[in-house]
Amino acid sequence: MDAVASTGSTNKDLSDAARAGESAGRLLVSEEQTAGRGRFERRWASPAGSCVAMSALLEPTRPGPDWGWLSLLAGMAVATGIERATGAHPGRVQLKWPNDVLVDGGKICGILSERVESPEAGKAMAVVGIGVNISLSADELPVPTATSLALAGLPTDKTRIVAEIWREFAPLFRDWEAAGELHDSYSARCDSIGAPLRVLVDEHTSVLGVGDHVDEFGRLVVRTDEGLRTFSAGDVFHLRKQ
């Protein structure tokens, strides 16, 4: 593991390293990101020392269509890792499809997985990035719906949080490599399954229904009045419980 005090983006650092021929297995951790990104190019930056950002450089052997599971299994690892690291009571840490980790209903984590072509190595690699809000105060939150471990009254030991997240991530990654999906374990962990949902396809279009299951590609299947609808992460602008 490499640790730095500050960087623009841990994902970009490892993506650049992969393109230059870096081998898989590297983990980069930073206490500050000045140019982090989330889904849909949302900006993810934080005051120095208030968050922890981490990215892993991986070399998946699964075919490309299976790679969508990387972000989902990262969400599972973060949710369980935070529970273990902080001792949060059951139910306080929730996982919302596809990979939003919530504490007491507030978003505490951002996850971004990216495919990187490595010309030097002649293969494709993956970078999985995770950012956890540690000690942000209420007026430092990026959006009102976010939270931090400190605001939730939970322990803020960054070293333990990083260790527990990657302790959970490693076996999940191995299981996914072997099977190509994590349908059962993800469905058991995800609080969107069985819940009444509003799926925002864009800023003007939404679908109402109940989370039914995730399919073999990690897509969310919602039971609506018109029947089952399937959504991939890239199709959904936002997902809300009703």
C-alpha atoms as one frame of an Amber mdcrd trajectory, in Angstrom:
protein
   0.000   0.000   0.000   1.183   3.517  -0.873  -0.047   6.444   1.251   0.152
  10.152   0.381  -1.110  13.229   2.182  -2.748  14.776  -0.892  -3.304  14.129
  -4.585  -5.595  15.234  -7.373  -7.275  11.853  -7.772  -6.182   8.407  -6.604
  -8.072   6.901  -9.558  -6.209   9.085 -12.032  -2.874   8.303 -10.399  -3.415
   4.565 -10.767  -4.942   4.898 -14.249  -1.835   6.758 -15.377   0.329   4.092
 -13.729  -1.578   1.318 -15.495  -1.124   2.981 -18.882   2.590   3.204 -18.130
   2.787  -0.539 -17.458   2.204  -0.774 -13.694   1.313  -4.273 -12.479  -1.984
  -5.053 -10.743  -2.198  -5.204  -6.971  -1.241  -1.644  -6.059  -3.353   0.207
  -3.462  -3.077   3.990  -3.139  -4.508   5.890  -0.157  -4.719   9.662   0.305
  -6.145  11.928   3.028  -7.050  14.591   0.488  -8.311  14.671  -3.107  -8.424
  17.961  -4.963  -9.870  16.686  -8.253 -11.762  13.467  -7.470 -14.698  12.372
  -9.622 -17.834  10.326  -9.109 -20.435   8.924 -11.457 -21.598  11.232 -14.278
 -18.390  13.271 -13.778 -19.631  14.636 -10.443 -16.833  16.415  -8.581 -15.549
  14.701  -5.433 -13.197  16.907  -3.419 -12.752  17.343   0.316 -10.967  19.512
   2.886  -7.550  18.203   3.862  -7.704  15.393   6.402 -11.496  15.163   6.527
 -11.892  12.160   4.235  -9.928   9.168   3.054  -9.617   8.295  -0.630  -8.316
   4.948  -1.834  -7.961   3.215  -5.176  -6.908  -0.283  -6.165  -5.357  -1.346
  -9.460  -6.761  -4.727 -10.504  -6.447  -7.127 -13.409  -9.808  -8.910 -13.699
  -9.925 -12.098 -15.743 -13.696 -11.993 -16.244 -15.134 -10.906 -19.613 -16.013
  -7.238 -19.990 -19.789  -7.546 -19.410 -19.111  -8.874 -15.893 -17.049  -5.852
 -14.848 -20.131  -3.922 -13.766 -19.989  -5.981 -10.583 -16.783  -4.266  -9.457
 -18.588  -1.154  -8.212 -21.291  -3.246  -6.562 -18.863  -5.458  -4.666 -16.946
  -2.343  -3.626 -20.156  -1.017  -2.082 -20.611  -4.282  -0.200 -17.041  -4.092
   1.096 -17.444  -0.496   2.256 -20.752  -1.112   4.032 -19.478  -4.145   5.929
 -16.029  -2.620   6.471 -17.487   0.504   8.072 -19.667  -1.630  10.320 -16.655
  -3.643  11.462 -14.355  -0.646  11.878 -16.825   1.508  13.808 -18.987  -1.026
  15.642 -22.118   0.619  14.192 -25.294  -1.135  15.301 -27.055  -3.286  12.671
 -29.243  -1.240  10.361 -27.325   2.029  10.688 -25.106   1.296   7.676 -27.112
   0.578   4.536 -26.267  -0.211   0.928 -28.445   1.365  -1.747 -28.222   0.062
  -5.317 -25.853   0.190  -7.058 -23.149   1.227  -4.557 -24.328   4.093  -2.344
 -23.309   3.478   1.268 -25.480   5.326   3.790 -25.137   5.884   7.527 -28.387
   6.877   9.254 -29.743   7.694   5.791 -26.898  10.035   4.760 -24.447   9.163
   2.006 -20.980   8.559   3.416 -19.079   7.163   0.473 -18.366   7.642  -3.208
 -17.278   4.781  -5.477 -16.005   4.891  -9.046 -14.734   1.924 -11.061 -12.963
   2.515 -14.370 -11.598   0.334 -17.149  -8.087   1.286 -18.253  -6.329   0.064
 -21.383  -2.657  -0.578 -20.724  -0.753  -0.381 -24.038   2.523  -1.186 -22.292
   1.122  -4.382 -20.781  -1.158  -5.145 -23.731  -4.255  -5.724 -21.609  -7.166
  -4.031 -19.876  -7.072  -3.278 -16.170  -9.523  -1.880 -13.650  -9.183   0.902
 -11.110 -11.673   0.830  -8.231 -11.814   4.076  -6.262 -13.484   4.638  -2.883
 -13.844   7.851  -0.881 -15.217   7.867   2.678 -16.313  10.974   4.601 -14.505
  10.773   7.930 -14.632  14.036   9.883 -16.511  16.479   7.643 -18.587  18.981
   9.591 -22.144  19.819   8.558 -21.095  22.970   6.702 -18.372  21.061   4.812
 -20.688  18.415   3.337 -20.762  18.434  -0.489 -24.575  18.023  -0.507 -27.197
  18.182   2.278 -27.935  14.458   1.881 -24.351  13.462   2.766 -22.899  12.714
   6.192 -19.620  11.734   7.835 -18.564   9.267  10.504 -17.983  12.142  12.921
 -21.457  13.577  12.345 -22.895  10.107  12.938 -21.009   9.865  16.228 -18.921
   6.927  15.031 -15.161   6.276  15.449 -12.959   7.980  12.853  -9.829   5.797
  12.820  -8.791   6.049   9.161  -6.227   3.270   9.351  -8.766   0.793  10.655
 -11.438   1.900   8.178  -9.089   1.381   5.219  -7.945  -1.990   6.567 -11.471
  -3.303   7.165 -12.743  -2.185   3.761  -9.960  -3.998   1.922 -10.242  -7.001
   4.212 -13.827  -7.310   2.963 -13.001  -6.397  -0.643 -10.405  -9.128  -1.255
 -12.633 -12.214  -0.736 -15.527 -10.584  -2.584 -13.228  -9.960  -5.547 -12.048
 -13.584  -5.468 -15.643 -14.853  -5.333 -16.596 -12.640  -8.267 -13.565 -13.789
 -10.252 -14.675 -17.393  -9.720 -18.381 -16.959 -10.424 -18.761 -13.779 -12.497
 -21.502 -12.484 -10.210 -22.413 -12.055  -6.540 -26.162 -12.135  -6.904 -27.119
 -13.833  -3.637 -24.704 -12.079  -1.294 -25.394  -8.683  -2.857 -29.179  -9.147
  -2.667 -28.881 -10.059   1.013 -26.857  -6.891   1.726 -28.677  -4.354  -0.485
 -31.510  -2.421   1.179 -33.052  -1.486  -2.179 -34.299  -5.058  -2.604 -37.859
  -5.302  -1.315 -38.154  -1.540  -0.825 -40.584   0.854  -2.578 -38.476   2.907
  -4.989 -38.568   5.916  -7.275 -36.093   5.422 -10.126 -35.109   8.735 -11.724
 -34.080   7.937 -15.281 -33.306  11.616 -15.863 -34.274  14.922 -14.281 -37.787
  14.712 -15.784 -38.617  10.986 -15.914 -39.151   8.603 -13.015 -40.428   5.067
 -12.518 -42.221   3.873  -9.375 -42.038   0.299  -8.139 -40.514  -2.141  -5.678
 -36.948  -3.424  -5.871 -37.361  -7.063  -6.902 -33.815  -8.396  -7.401 -30.538
  -7.812  -9.199 -29.805  -9.882 -12.280 -26.624 -11.703 -13.272 -25.068  -8.447
 -14.496 -25.856  -6.531 -11.302 -28.696  -4.599 -12.925 -31.652  -3.636 -10.732
 -34.982  -5.265 -11.577 -37.976  -3.242 -10.351 -41.532  -4.563 -10.141 -43.870
  -1.857 -11.454 -47.600  -1.766 -12.204 -46.704  -2.488 -15.837 -44.400  -5.409
 -15.027 -40.679  -5.843 -14.418 -38.266  -3.090 -15.513 -34.496  -3.554 -15.597
 -32.033  -0.728 -15.003 -28.263  -0.610 -15.294 -26.273   1.861 -13.221 -25.581
   4.008 -16.274 -29.313   4.308 -16.979 -30.236   5.804 -13.597 -29.723   9.425
 -12.616 -30.863   8.818  -9.013 -32.620   6.194  -6.907 -34.791   7.056  -3.936
 -36.761   5.074  -1.414 -40.450   5.992  -1.284
